[in-house]
């Protein structure tokens, strides 16, 4: 709740700067980790891409095991 209050009190320019700095930090962390183990260069983007493809493909389909017994 405290982070939401902090984020909502920022101006639009400050919110954009916070998002870009978070994205840049994530990329820097990914690259520094991938520098030590090259599998991260391929594994992380492939896992993320697979997740988004899976989510896009099965969005809106009801669960087969979701039974309404009442």
C-alpha positions as CSV (number, residue, x, y, z in Angstrom):
1,X,0.0,0.0,0.0
2,X,2.8,2.4,0.7
3,X,4.4,2.0,-2.7
4,X,1.0,2.7,-4.3
5,X,0.7,5.9,-2.3
6,X,4.2,6.9,-3.3
7,X,3.7,6.1,-7.0
8,X,0.3,7.9,-7.2
9,X,1.8,11.1,-5.7
10,X,4.4,11.4,-8.5
11,X,3.9,13.5,-11.5
12,X,3.5,11.8,-14.9
13,X,7.1,12.7,-15.8
14,X,8.4,11.2,-12.6
15,X,6.3,8.0,-13.0
16,X,7.7,7.6,-16.6
17,X,11.3,8.1,-15.2
18,X,10.7,5.5,-12.5
19,X,9.4,3.0,-15.1
20,X,12.3,3.5,-17.4
21,X,14.9,3.3,-14.6
22,X,13.3,0.0,-13.4
23,X,13.4,-1.4,-17.0
24,X,17.1,-0.3,-17.4
25,X,17.9,-1.9,-14.0
26,X,16.3,-5.1,-15.1
27,X,18.2,-5.1,-18.4
28,X,21.5,-4.4,-16.6
29,X,20.9,-7.2,-14.1
30,X,20.0,-9.6,-16.9
31,X,23.1,-8.7,-18.9
32,X,25.4,-8.9,-15.9
33,X,24.0,-12.3,-15.0
34,X,24.2,-13.5,-18.6
35,X,27.9,-12.3,-18.7
36,X,28.7,-15.0,-16.1
37,X,26.4,-17.7,-17.6
38,X,25.6,-17.4,-21.3
39,X,22.5,-19.7,-21.0
40,X,20.6,-16.7,-19.6
41,X,21.0,-14.9,-22.9
42,X,18.8,-17.5,-24.5
43,X,16.8,-19.1,-21.6
44,X,15.2,-16.0,-20.1
45,X,13.9,-14.5,-23.4
46,X,12.7,-18.0,-24.6
47,X,10.8,-18.6,-21.4
48,X,9.2,-15.2,-21.5
49,X,8.3,-15.5,-25.1
50,X,6.8,-19.0,-24.5
51,X,4.7,-17.6,-21.6
52,X,3.3,-14.8,-23.7
53,X,2.5,-17.1,-26.6
54,X,0.8,-19.5,-24.2
55,X,-1.1,-16.7,-22.6
56,X,-2.3,-15.3,-25.9
57,X,-3.3,-18.7,-27.2
58,X,-5.3,-19.8,-24.2
59,X,-6.8,-16.5,-23.2
60,X,-10.6,-16.7,-22.6
61,X,-10.9,-20.4,-22.8
62,X,-12.7,-21.9,-19.8
63,X,-11.0,-24.5,-17.7
64,X,-12.1,-28.1,-18.5
65,X,-11.9,-29.2,-14.9
66,X,-13.9,-26.3,-13.6
67,X,-17.2,-28.1,-12.8
68,X,-20.2,-26.3,-11.5
69,X,-21.9,-29.0,-9.4
70,X,-24.6,-26.8,-7.9
